[in-house]
Amino acid sequence: MMDRRTCLAALGALVALPMGLASPAHAGDGALYKDVFDPNSSFVRIVAPGQTFGSIDGKSLDALTNGVSGYVNVMPGAIPVVFSDGSLDVEVAPSKHYTVVKMEGQEPQVFEDALELSPAKADVSVVNLTTQGDVNLYVPLAKAVAIKAVPAADVRSIALKAPLTLDFDLRSGEDALASVAAVELKRKAGVTIVLNQTGAGYDAFAVANSYER
């Protein structure tokens, strides 16, 4: 089992990225998708719990995990994203990742994801689907905050050294709103942690990022 010192060392390697914005594409990023995806193409996904239908650039999204789709490979330009109760066009730049968040009763919002896609790290994203602002992603083992102050209805990402398996708390100040246990962090991969608001309070789940054409 990883001790606290080892975990702290791993968390010390976190690369904090600007709020909600992607870092410039790294020279090695294209190599991760060579022979699979066009290096100038981009990726769009939706996070829309409760939606009965979704499509990205004409591709129907049948395999949603708690309302989270895989990243769909698209070419730059205006990409149609359709939900059961509305639609929008997403302006896609080359070599980017985007998340389209659709909360119940609200207009969809588009976020450019700050993913590193590093061969030595795992990307961890938090999607805050609540009205609670300043949510922290906290690692109990290390007694440290990995991602600070995720606003309400927003998305933040960071890269952690991998491989690791960690528990996470979603916190407001010192109060734990929800937790996810034994989240597996893999190299050259990512995981998304979604915080939901329920009648009884809050719940959260983690889902591995996936890609599809």
CYANA upper distance limits for C-alpha pairs under 8 A (distance plus 0.5 A):
  2 MET  CA      6 THR  CA      6.74
  2 MET  CA      7 CYS  CA      7.07
  3 ASP  CA      7 CYS  CA      6.82
  3 ASP  CA    141 LEU  CA      8.33
  4 ARG  CA      8 LEU  CA      6.52
  4 ARG  CA    141 LEU  CA      6.42
  4 ARG  CA    142 ALA  CA      5.85
  5 ARG  CA      9 ALA  CA      6.75
  5 ARG  CA    142 ALA  CA      8.10
  6 THR  CA     10 ALA  CA      6.87
  7 CYS  CA     11 LEU  CA      6.68
  7 CYS  CA    141 LEU  CA      7.61
  7 CYS  CA    142 ALA  CA      6.18
  8 LEU  CA     12 GLY  CA      6.49
  8 LEU  CA    142 ALA  CA      5.83
  8 LEU  CA    144 ALA  CA      8.28
  9 ALA  CA     13 ALA  CA      7.34
 10 ALA  CA     14 LEU  CA      7.82
 10 ALA  CA    160 LEU  CA      7.52
 10 ALA  CA    161 LYS  CA      6.30
 11 LEU  CA    142 ALA  CA      8.32
 11 LEU  CA    144 ALA  CA      8.42
 11 LEU  CA    146 ALA  CA      7.60
 11 LEU  CA    160 LEU  CA      7.08
 11 LEU  CA    161 LYS  CA      7.92
 13 ALA  CA    160 LEU  CA      7.19
 13 ALA  CA    161 LYS  CA      7.05
 14 LEU  CA    146 ALA  CA      8.04
 14 LEU  CA    158 ILE  CA      7.39
 14 LEU  CA    159 ALA  CA      6.19
 14 LEU  CA    160 LEU  CA      5.64
 14 LEU  CA    161 LYS  CA      7.62
 15 VAL  CA    158 ILE  CA      6.78
 15 VAL  CA    159 ALA  CA      6.31
 15 VAL  CA    160 LEU  CA      7.91
 16 ALA  CA    147 ILE  CA      8.45
 16 ALA  CA    158 ILE  CA      6.43
 16 ALA  CA    159 ALA  CA      8.15
 17 LEU  CA     21 LEU  CA      7.85
 17 LEU  CA     22 ALA  CA      7.94
 17 LEU  CA     23 SER  CA      7.46
 17 LEU  CA    114 ALA  CA      7.41
 17 LEU  CA    157 SER  CA      7.91
 17 LEU  CA    158 ILE  CA      6.98
 18 PRO  CA     22 ALA  CA      7.90
 18 PRO  CA     23 SER  CA      8.21
 19 MET  CA    156 ARG  CA      7.14
 20 GLY  CA    111 PHE  CA      7.27
 20 GLY  CA    112 GLU  CA      7.04
 20 GLY  CA    113 ASP  CA      7.01
 20 GLY  CA    114 ALA  CA      7.13
 20 GLY  CA    154 ASP  CA      8.37
 20 GLY  CA    155 VAL  CA      6.69
 20 GLY  CA    156 ARG  CA      5.74
 20 GLY  CA    157 SER  CA      7.75
 21 LEU  CA    111 PHE  CA      8.23
 21 LEU  CA    112 GLU  CA      6.17
 21 LEU  CA    113 ASP  CA      6.73
 21 LEU  CA    114 ALA  CA      6.04
 22 ALA  CA     96 LYS  CA      8.20
 22 ALA  CA    112 GLU  CA      6.51
 22 ALA  CA    113 ASP  CA      5.89
 22 ALA  CA    114 ALA  CA      4.09
 22 ALA  CA    115 LEU  CA      7.01
 23 SER  CA    114 ALA  CA      6.39
 23 SER  CA    115 LEU  CA      8.02
 23 SER  CA    116 GLU  CA      8.01
 25 ALA  CA     29 ASP  CA      7.16
 25 ALA  CA     95 SER  CA      7.41
 25 ALA  CA     96 LYS  CA      8.29
 25 ALA  CA    116 GLU  CA      8.49
 26 HIS  CA    116 GLU  CA      8.24
 28 GLY  CA     32 LEU  CA      7.61
 29 ASP  CA     33 TYR  CA      7.98
 29 ASP  CA    116 GLU  CA      8.36
 29 ASP  CA    117 LEU  CA      6.96
 29 ASP  CA    118 SER  CA      8.00
 30 GLY  CA     34 LYS  CA      6.61
 30 GLY  CA     39 PRO  CA      5.64
 32 LEU  CA    117 LEU  CA      8.22
 32 LEU  CA    188 LYS  CA      8.34
 33 TYR  CA     37 PHE  CA      5.82
 33 TYR  CA     38 ASP  CA      7.99
 33 TYR  CA     39 PRO  CA      7.44
 34 LYS  CA     38 ASP  CA      7.69
 34 LYS  CA     39 PRO  CA      7.45
 37 PHE  CA     41 SER  CA      7.50
 37 PHE  CA     73 ASN  CA      7.93
 39 PRO  CA     95 SER  CA      7.15
 40 ASN  CA     75 MET  CA      7.82
 40 ASN  CA     76 PRO  CA      8.24
 40 ASN  CA     94 PRO  CA      5.56
 40 ASN  CA     95 SER  CA      5.69
 41 SER  CA     73 ASN  CA      7.26
 41 SER  CA     74 VAL  CA      6.26
 41 SER  CA     75 MET  CA      5.14
 41 SER  CA     76 PRO  CA      6.72
 41 SER  CA     94 PRO  CA      6.00
 41 SER  CA     95 SER  CA      5.85
 41 SER  CA     96 LYS  CA      8.14
 42 SER  CA     73 ASN  CA      6.29
 42 SER  CA     74 VAL  CA      5.87
 42 SER  CA     75 MET  CA      6.50
 42 SER  CA     76 PRO  CA      7.16
 42 SER  CA     92 VAL  CA      7.65
 42 SER  CA     93 ALA  CA      7.66
 42 SER  CA     94 PRO  CA      6.21
 42 SER  CA     95 SER  CA      5.21
 42 SER  CA     96 LYS  CA      5.36
 42 SER  CA     97 HIS  CA      6.42
 43 PHE  CA     71 TYR  CA      5.77
 43 PHE  CA     72 VAL  CA      5.72
 43 PHE  CA     73 ASN  CA      5.17
 43 PHE  CA     74 VAL  CA      6.35
 43 PHE  CA     95 SER  CA      8.29
 43 PHE  CA     96 LYS  CA      6.83
 43 PHE  CA     97 HIS  CA      5.27
 43 PHE  CA     98 TYR  CA      6.70
 44 VAL  CA     56 ILE  CA      7.86
 44 VAL  CA     71 TYR  CA      5.57
 44 VAL  CA     72 VAL  CA      5.72
 44 VAL  CA     73 ASN  CA      7.26
 44 VAL  CA     74 VAL  CA      7.72
 44 VAL  CA     97 HIS  CA      6.43
 44 VAL  CA     98 TYR  CA      5.23
 44 VAL  CA     99 THR  CA      6.40
 44 VAL  CA    100 VAL  CA      7.92
 45 ARG  CA     56 ILE  CA      8.02
 45 ARG  CA     68 VAL  CA      8.07
 45 ARG  CA     69 SER  CA      6.09
 45 ARG  CA     70 GLY  CA      6.26
 45 ARG  CA     71 TYR  CA      5.00
 45 ARG  CA     72 VAL  CA      6.54
 45 ARG  CA     98 TYR  CA      6.89
 45 ARG  CA     99 THR  CA      5.55
 45 ARG  CA    100 VAL  CA      6.68
 46 ILE  CA     54 GLY  CA      8.44
 46 ILE  CA     67 GLY  CA      8.18
 46 ILE  CA     68 VAL  CA      6.43
 46 ILE  CA     69 SER  CA      6.00
 46 ILE  CA     70 GLY  CA      8.27
 46 ILE  CA     71 TYR  CA      8.46
 46 ILE  CA     99 THR  CA      6.05
 46 ILE  CA    100 VAL  CA      5.15
 46 ILE  CA    101 VAL  CA      6.38
 46 ILE  CA    102 LYS  CA      8.04
 47 VAL  CA     67 GLY  CA      6.07
 47 VAL  CA     68 VAL  CA      4.99
 47 VAL  CA     69 SER  CA      7.06
 47 VAL  CA     99 THR  CA      7.42
 47 VAL  CA    100 VAL  CA      6.68
 47 VAL  CA    101 VAL  CA      5.37
 47 VAL  CA    102 LYS  CA      6.83
 48 ALA  CA     67 GLY  CA      5.32
 48 ALA  CA     68 VAL  CA      6.88
 48 ALA  CA    101 VAL  CA      6.41
 48 ALA  CA    102 LYS  CA      5.24
 48 ALA  CA    103 MET  CA      6.72
 49 PRO  CA     66 ASN  CA      6.42
 49 PRO  CA     67 GLY  CA      4.53
 49 PRO  CA     68 VAL  CA      7.67
 49 PRO  CA    102 LYS  CA      8.18
 49 PRO  CA    103 MET  CA      7.82
 50 GLY  CA     67 GLY  CA      7.05
 50 GLY  CA    104 GLU  CA      8.02
 51 GLN  CA     67 GLY  CA      7.41
 51 GLN  CA     83 PHE  CA      7.34
 51 GLN  CA     84 SER  CA      6.66
 52 THR  CA     83 PHE  CA      8.27
 52 THR  CA     84 SER  CA      6.41
 53 PHE  CA     60 SER  CA      8.33
 53 PHE  CA     61 LEU  CA      7.70
 53 PHE  CA     62 ASP  CA      8.36
 53 PHE  CA     82 VAL  CA      8.34
 53 PHE  CA     83 PHE  CA      6.05
 53 PHE  CA     84 SER  CA      5.37
 54 GLY  CA     60 SER  CA      6.59
 54 GLY  CA     61 LEU  CA      5.91
 54 GLY  CA     62 ASP  CA      8.34
 54 GLY  CA     81 VAL  CA      7.90
 54 GLY  CA     82 VAL  CA      5.92
 54 GLY  CA     83 PHE  CA      5.06
 54 GLY  CA     84 SER  CA      6.97
 55 SER  CA     59 LYS  CA      5.63
 55 SER  CA     60 SER  CA      4.81
 55 SER  CA     61 LEU  CA      5.82
 55 SER  CA     81 VAL  CA      6.24
 55 SER  CA     82 VAL  CA      5.64
 55 SER  CA     83 PHE  CA      7.30
 56 ILE  CA     60 SER  CA      7.26
 56 ILE  CA     61 LEU  CA      8.01
 56 ILE  CA     72 VAL  CA      7.49
 56 ILE  CA     79 ILE  CA      7.68
 56 ILE  CA     80 PRO  CA      6.56
 56 ILE  CA     81 VAL  CA      5.13
 56 ILE  CA     82 VAL  CA      7.08
 57 ASP  CA     74 VAL  CA      7.74
 57 ASP  CA     79 ILE  CA      5.93
 57 ASP  CA     80 PRO  CA      5.61
 57 ASP  CA     81 VAL  CA      6.78
 58 GLY  CA     80 PRO  CA      7.81
 58 GLY  CA     81 VAL  CA      8.43
 61 LEU  CA     69 SER  CA      7.23
 63 ALA  CA     69 SER  CA      7.23
 64 LEU  CA     68 VAL  CA      5.69
 64 LEU  CA     69 SER  CA      5.34
 64 LEU  CA     70 GLY  CA      8.11
 65 THR  CA     69 SER  CA      7.08
 65 THR  CA    207 VAL  CA      7.85
 70 GLY  CA    209 ASN  CA      6.82
 70 GLY  CA    210 SER  CA      5.21
 70 GLY  CA    211 TYR  CA      5.75
 70 GLY  CA    212 GLU  CA      7.00
 71 TYR  CA     97 HIS  CA      8.41
 71 TYR  CA    209 ASN  CA      7.90
 71 TYR  CA    210 SER  CA      6.53
 71 TYR  CA    211 TYR  CA      5.20
 71 TYR  CA    212 GLU  CA      6.67
 72 VAL  CA    211 TYR  CA      6.53
 72 VAL  CA    212 GLU  CA      5.54
 72 VAL  CA    213 ARG  CA      5.99
 73 ASN  CA    211 TYR  CA      7.79
 73 ASN  CA    212 GLU  CA      6.68
 73 ASN  CA    213 ARG  CA      5.42
 74 VAL  CA     79 ILE  CA      8.24
 74 VAL  CA    213 ARG  CA      8.13
 75 MET  CA     92 VAL  CA      8.08
 75 MET  CA     94 PRO  CA      7.80
 76 PRO  CA     91 GLU  CA      8.02
 76 PRO  CA     92 VAL  CA      5.36
 76 PRO  CA     93 ALA  CA      5.60
 76 PRO  CA     94 PRO  CA      5.87
 77 GLY  CA     90 VAL  CA      8.38
 77 GLY  CA     91 GLU  CA      6.05
 77 GLY  CA     92 VAL  CA      5.60
 77 GLY  CA     93 ALA  CA      7.21
 78 ALA  CA     89 ASP  CA      6.19
 78 ALA  CA     90 VAL  CA      5.92
 78 ALA  CA     91 GLU  CA      5.05
 78 ALA  CA     92 VAL  CA      6.68
 79 ILE  CA     89 ASP  CA      5.72
 79 ILE  CA     90 VAL  CA      5.52
 79 ILE  CA     91 GLU  CA      6.84
 79 ILE  CA     92 VAL  CA      7.35
 80 PRO  CA     87 SER  CA      7.67
 80 PRO  CA     88 LEU  CA      6.39
 80 PRO  CA     89 ASP  CA      4.90
 80 PRO  CA     90 VAL  CA      6.83
 81 VAL  CA     87 SER  CA      6.09
 81 VAL  CA     88 LEU  CA      5.97
 81 VAL  CA     89 ASP  CA      6.49
 81 VAL  CA     90 VAL  CA      7.56
 82 VAL  CA     86 GLY  CA      6.63
 82 VAL  CA     87 SER  CA      4.72
 82 VAL  CA     88 LEU  CA      7.10
 83 PHE  CA     87 SER  CA      6.18
 88 LEU  CA    108 PRO  CA      8.30
 90 VAL  CA    110 VAL  CA      7.92
 92 VAL  CA     96 LYS  CA      7.98
 96 LYS  CA    112 GLU  CA      7.75
 96 LYS  CA    113 ASP  CA      8.07
 97 HIS  CA    112 GLU  CA      6.42
 97 HIS  CA    113 ASP  CA      5.75
 97 HIS  CA    114 ALA  CA      8.06
 97 HIS  CA    115 LEU  CA      7.86
 98 TYR  CA    110 VAL  CA      7.32
 98 TYR  CA    111 PHE  CA      6.06
 98 TYR  CA    112 GLU  CA      5.01
 98 TYR  CA    113 ASP  CA      5.83
 99 THR  CA    110 VAL  CA      6.38
 99 THR  CA    111 PHE  CA      5.72
 99 THR  CA    112 GLU  CA      6.99
 99 THR  CA    113 ASP  CA      7.14
100 VAL  CA    108 PRO  CA      6.96
100 VAL  CA    109 GLN  CA      6.11
100 VAL  CA    110 VAL  CA      5.02
100 VAL  CA    111 PHE  CA      6.82
101 VAL  CA    108 PRO  CA      5.98
101 VAL  CA    109 GLN  CA      5.73
101 VAL  CA    110 VAL  CA      6.89
101 VAL  CA    111 PHE  CA      8.31
101 VAL  CA    153 ALA  CA      8.46
102 LYS  CA    106 GLN  CA      7.29
102 LYS  CA    107 GLU  CA      7.06
102 LYS  CA    108 PRO  CA      4.94
102 LYS  CA    109 GLN  CA      7.10
103 MET  CA    107 GLU  CA      7.84
103 MET  CA    108 PRO  CA      7.46
103 MET  CA    129 LEU  CA      7.36
103 MET  CA    153 ALA  CA      8.41
111 PHE  CA    154 ASP  CA      8.31
111 PHE  CA    155 VAL  CA      7.37
113 ASP  CA    155 VAL  CA      8.17
113 ASP  CA    156 ARG  CA      7.91
113 ASP  CA    157 SER  CA      7.39
114 ALA  CA    156 ARG  CA      7.95
114 ALA  CA    157 SER  CA      6.17
114 ALA  CA    158 ILE  CA      7.62
115 LEU  CA    123 ASP  CA      6.47
115 LEU  CA    157 SER  CA      7.27
115 LEU  CA    158 ILE  CA      7.67
115 LEU  CA    159 ALA  CA      7.86
116 GLU  CA    123 ASP  CA      7.16
116 GLU  CA    159 ALA  CA      7.19
117 LEU  CA    121 LYS  CA      7.84
117 LEU  CA    122 ALA  CA      7.66
117 LEU  CA    123 ASP  CA      7.33
117 LEU  CA    188 LYS  CA      5.68
117 LEU  CA    189 ALA  CA      7.03
117 LEU  CA    190 GLY  CA      8.31
118 SER  CA    122 ALA  CA      7.50
118 SER  CA    187 ARG  CA      7.56
118 SER  CA    188 LYS  CA      5.78
119 PRO  CA    187 ARG  CA      5.99
119 PRO  CA    188 LYS  CA      5.16
120 ALA  CA    161 LYS  CA      6.65
120 ALA  CA    162 ALA  CA      6.66
120 ALA  CA    187 ARG  CA      5.94
120 ALA  CA    188 LYS  CA      7.28
121 LYS  CA    159 ALA  CA      6.49
121 LYS  CA    160 LEU  CA      5.76
121 LYS  CA    161 LYS  CA      4.76
121 LYS  CA    162 ALA  CA      5.31
121 LYS  CA    163 PRO  CA      7.94
121 LYS  CA    186 LYS  CA      7.65
121 LYS  CA    187 ARG  CA      5.44
121 LYS  CA    188 LYS  CA      6.71
121 LYS  CA    189 ALA  CA      8.20
122 ALA  CA    159 ALA  CA      5.99
122 ALA  CA    160 LEU  CA      5.81
122 ALA  CA    161 LYS  CA      6.71
122 ALA  CA    162 ALA  CA      6.19
122 ALA  CA    163 PRO  CA      8.06
122 ALA  CA    185 LEU  CA      6.11
122 ALA  CA    186 LYS  CA      5.96
122 ALA  CA    187 ARG  CA      5.58
122 ALA  CA    188 LYS  CA      6.42
122 ALA  CA    189 ALA  CA      5.79
122 ALA  CA    190 GLY  CA      5.74
122 ALA  CA    191 VAL  CA      8.12
123 ASP  CA    157 SER  CA      7.33
123 ASP  CA    158 ILE  CA      6.28
123 ASP  CA    159 ALA  CA      4.90
123 ASP  CA    160 LEU  CA      6.89
123 ASP  CA    185 LEU  CA      8.46
123 ASP  CA    188 LYS  CA      8.43
123 ASP  CA    189 ALA  CA      6.88
123 ASP  CA    190 GLY  CA      4.82
123 ASP  CA    191 VAL  CA      6.82
124 VAL  CA    157 SER  CA      6.02
124 VAL  CA    158 ILE  CA      5.93
124 VAL  CA    159 ALA  CA      6.48
124 VAL  CA    160 LEU  CA      7.72
124 VAL  CA    190 GLY  CA      6.26
124 VAL  CA    191 VAL  CA      5.64
124 VAL  CA    192 THR  CA      6.38
124 VAL  CA    193 ILE  CA      8.01
125 SER  CA    155 VAL  CA      7.42
125 SER  CA    156 ARG  CA      6.10
125 SER  CA    157 SER  CA      4.59
125 SER  CA    158 ILE  CA      7.01
125 SER  CA    190 GLY  CA      8.24
125 SER  CA    191 VAL  CA      6.88
125 SER  CA    192 THR  CA      5.17
125 SER  CA    193 ILE  CA      6.55
126 VAL  CA    137 LEU  CA      8.13
126 VAL  CA    150 VAL  CA      8.14
126 VAL  CA    155 VAL  CA      6.13
126 VAL  CA    156 ARG  CA      5.92
126 VAL  CA    157 SER  CA      6.80
126 VAL  CA    192 THR  CA      6.37
126 VAL  CA    193 ILE  CA      5.32
126 VAL  CA    194 VAL  CA      6.36
126 VAL  CA    195 LEU  CA      8.03
127 VAL  CA    153 ALA  CA      7.83
127 VAL  CA    154 ASP  CA      6.48
127 VAL  CA    155 VAL  CA      5.07
127 VAL  CA    156 ARG  CA      7.34
127 VAL  CA    192 THR  CA      7.75
127 VAL  CA    193 ILE  CA      6.72
127 VAL  CA    194 VAL  CA      5.26
127 VAL  CA    195 LEU  CA      6.74
128 ASN  CA    135 VAL  CA      8.16
128 ASN  CA    150 VAL  CA      7.36
128 ASN  CA    151 PRO  CA      7.57
128 ASN  CA    152 ALA  CA      6.25
128 ASN  CA    153 ALA  CA      5.73
128 ASN  CA    154 ASP  CA      5.96
128 ASN  CA    155 VAL  CA      6.83
128 ASN  CA    194 VAL  CA      6.67
128 ASN  CA    195 LEU  CA      5.57
128 ASN  CA    196 ASN  CA      7.47
129 LEU  CA    152 ALA  CA      7.13
129 LEU  CA    153 ALA  CA      5.43
129 LEU  CA    154 ASP  CA      7.68
129 LEU  CA    194 VAL  CA      7.58
129 LEU  CA    195 LEU  CA      6.19
129 LEU  CA    196 ASN  CA      5.69
129 LEU  CA    197 GLN  CA      7.36
130 THR  CA    152 ALA  CA      6.08
130 THR  CA    153 ALA  CA      6.49
130 THR  CA    195 LEU  CA      7.44
130 THR  CA    196 ASN  CA      6.31
130 THR  CA    197 GLN  CA      5.77
131 THR  CA    152 ALA  CA      5.51
131 THR  CA    153 ALA  CA      7.34
131 THR  CA    197 GLN  CA      8.35
132 GLN  CA    151 PRO  CA      7.79
132 GLN  CA    152 ALA  CA      5.81
132 GLN  CA    172 SER  CA      8.45
133 GLY  CA    149 ALA  CA      7.57
133 GLY  CA    150 VAL  CA      6.95
133 GLY  CA    151 PRO  CA      4.85
133 GLY  CA    152 ALA  CA      4.94
133 GLY  CA    172 SER  CA      8.43
134 ASP  CA    148 LYS  CA      7.66
134 ASP  CA    149 ALA  CA      4.15
134 ASP  CA    150 VAL  CA      5.42
134 ASP  CA    151 PRO  CA      5.55
134 ASP  CA    152 ALA  CA      7.75
134 ASP  CA    172 SER  CA      7.03
135 VAL  CA    148 LYS  CA      7.33
135 VAL  CA    149 ALA  CA      5.35
135 VAL  CA    150 VAL  CA      5.32
135 VAL  CA    151 PRO  CA      7.07
135 VAL  CA    152 ALA  CA      8.38
135 VAL  CA    170 LEU  CA      6.85
135 VAL  CA    171 ARG  CA      5.99
135 VAL  CA    172 SER  CA      5.61
135 VAL  CA    173 GLY  CA      8.29
136 ASN  CA    145 VAL  CA      7.02
136 ASN  CA    146 ALA  CA      8.03
136 ASN  CA    147 ILE  CA      6.20
136 ASN  CA    148 LYS  CA      5.16
136 ASN  CA    149 ALA  CA      5.68
136 ASN  CA    150 VAL  CA      6.79
136 ASN  CA    169 ASP  CA      8.44
136 ASN  CA    170 LEU  CA      6.19
136 ASN  CA    171 ARG  CA      5.53
136 ASN  CA    172 SER  CA      6.81
136 ASN  CA    173 GLY  CA      8.16
137 LEU  CA    145 VAL  CA      6.27
137 LEU  CA    146 ALA  CA      6.01
137 LEU  CA    147 ILE  CA      5.46
137 LEU  CA    148 LYS  CA      7.00
137 LEU  CA    168 PHE  CA      7.07
137 LEU  CA    169 ASP  CA      6.39
137 LEU  CA    170 LEU  CA      5.45
137 LEU  CA    171 ARG  CA      6.95
138 TYR  CA    143 LYS  CA      7.75
138 TYR  CA    144 ALA  CA      6.36
138 TYR  CA    145 VAL  CA      4.81
138 TYR  CA    146 ALA  CA      6.25
138 TYR  CA    147 ILE  CA      7.76
138 TYR  CA    168 PHE  CA      6.10
138 TYR  CA    169 ASP  CA      5.49
138 TYR  CA    170 LEU  CA      6.74
138 TYR  CA    171 ARG  CA      7.26
139 VAL  CA    143 LYS  CA      6.27
139 VAL  CA    144 ALA  CA      5.97
139 VAL  CA    145 VAL  CA      6.61
139 VAL  CA    146 ALA  CA      7.25
139 VAL  CA    166 LEU  CA      7.78
139 VAL  CA    167 ASP  CA      6.86
139 VAL  CA    168 PHE  CA      5.47
139 VAL  CA    169 ASP  CA      6.91
140 PRO  CA    144 ALA  CA      7.38
140 PRO  CA    167 ASP  CA      7.40
140 PRO  CA    168 PHE  CA      7.12
140 PRO  CA    169 ASP  CA      7.61
141 LEU  CA    166 LEU  CA      8.28
141 LEU  CA    167 ASP  CA      8.07
146 ALA  CA    158 ILE  CA      8.24
147 ILE  CA    156 ARG  CA      7.96
147 ILE  CA    157 SER  CA      7.89
147 ILE  CA    158 ILE  CA      7.44
150 VAL  CA    154 ASP  CA      7.07
150 VAL  CA    155 VAL  CA      7.37
150 VAL  CA    156 ARG  CA      6.83
151 PRO  CA    155 VAL  CA      8.31
161 LYS  CA    187 ARG  CA      8.26
162 ALA  CA    185 LEU  CA      6.31
162 ALA  CA    186 LYS  CA      5.99
162 ALA  CA    187 ARG  CA      5.82
163 PRO  CA    184 GLU  CA      8.03
163 PRO  CA    185 LEU  CA      5.89
163 PRO  CA    186 LYS  CA      5.39
163 PRO  CA    187 ARG  CA      6.53
164 LEU  CA    184 GLU  CA      6.62
164 LEU  CA    185 LEU  CA      5.60
164 LEU  CA    186 LYS  CA      7.53
165 THR  CA    182 ALA  CA      6.04
165 THR  CA    183 VAL  CA      5.82
165 THR  CA    184 GLU  CA      4.93
165 THR  CA    185 LEU  CA      6.36
166 LEU  CA    181 ALA  CA      7.36
166 LEU  CA    182 ALA  CA      5.62
166 LEU  CA    183 VAL  CA      5.74
166 LEU  CA    184 GLU  CA      7.22
166 LEU  CA    185 LEU  CA      8.32
167 ASP  CA    179 SER  CA      7.95
167 ASP  CA    180 VAL  CA      6.36
167 ASP  CA    181 ALA  CA      4.83
167 ASP  CA    182 ALA  CA      5.55
167 ASP  CA    183 VAL  CA      6.54
168 PHE  CA    179 SER  CA      6.20
168 PHE  CA    180 VAL  CA      5.88
168 PHE  CA    181 ALA  CA      6.91
168 PHE  CA    183 VAL  CA      8.26
169 ASP  CA    176 ALA  CA      6.62
169 ASP  CA    177 LEU  CA      7.91
169 ASP  CA    178 ALA  CA      6.46
169 ASP  CA    179 SER  CA      4.83
169 ASP  CA    180 VAL  CA      7.01
170 LEU  CA    176 ALA  CA      6.35
170 LEU  CA    177 LEU  CA      6.10
170 LEU  CA    178 ALA  CA      5.86
170 LEU  CA    179 SER  CA      6.47
170 LEU  CA    195 LEU  CA      8.00
171 ARG  CA    175 ASP  CA      5.94
171 ARG  CA    176 ALA  CA      4.87
171 ARG  CA    177 LEU  CA      5.88
171 ARG  CA    178 ALA  CA      7.78
172 SER  CA    176 ALA  CA      7.01
172 SER  CA    177 LEU  CA      7.33
177 LEU  CA    201 GLY  CA      8.16
177 LEU  CA    202 TYR  CA      6.40
177 LEU  CA    203 ASP  CA      7.87
178 ALA  CA    195 LEU  CA      8.02
178 ALA  CA    202 TYR  CA      6.48
178 ALA  CA    203 ASP  CA      5.73
178 ALA  CA    204 ALA  CA      6.30
179 SER  CA    203 ASP  CA      7.93
179 SER  CA    204 ALA  CA      6.77
179 SER  CA    205 PHE  CA      8.40
180 VAL  CA    204 ALA  CA      6.92
180 VAL  CA    205 PHE  CA      6.48
180 VAL  CA    206 ALA  CA      7.25
183 VAL  CA    206 ALA  CA      7.58
185 LEU  CA    189 ALA  CA      7.99
185 LEU  CA    190 GLY  CA      7.54
185 LEU  CA    191 VAL  CA      7.62
186 LYS  CA    190 GLY  CA      7.56
189 ALA  CA    208 ALA  CA      8.45
189 ALA  CA    209 ASN  CA      7.50
190 GLY  CA    208 ALA  CA      6.55
190 GLY  CA    209 ASN  CA      5.70
191 VAL  CA    206 ALA  CA      7.20
191 VAL  CA    207 VAL  CA      6.17
191 VAL  CA    208 ALA  CA      4.77
191 VAL  CA    209 ASN  CA      5.70
192 THR  CA    206 ALA  CA      6.05
192 THR  CA    207 VAL  CA      5.87
192 THR  CA    208 ALA  CA      6.72
192 THR  CA    209 ASN  CA      7.06
193 ILE  CA    204 ALA  CA      7.37
193 ILE  CA    205 PHE  CA      6.20
193 ILE  CA    206 ALA  CA      4.83
193 ILE  CA    207 VAL  CA      7.07
194 VAL  CA    204 ALA  CA      5.94
194 VAL  CA    205 PHE  CA      6.07
194 VAL  CA    206 ALA  CA      6.86
195 LEU  CA    202 TYR  CA      7.53
195 LEU  CA    203 ASP  CA      6.47
195 LEU  CA    204 ALA  CA      4.96
195 LEU  CA    205 PHE  CA      7.48
196 ASN  CA    202 TYR  CA      6.11
196 ASN  CA    203 ASP  CA      5.84
196 ASN  CA    204 ALA  CA      6.43
197 GLN  CA    201 GLY  CA      6.40
197 GLN  CA    202 TYR  CA      5.01
197 GLN  CA    203 ASP  CA      7.03
198 THR  CA    202 TYR  CA      5.79
198 THR  CA    203 ASP  CA      7.51
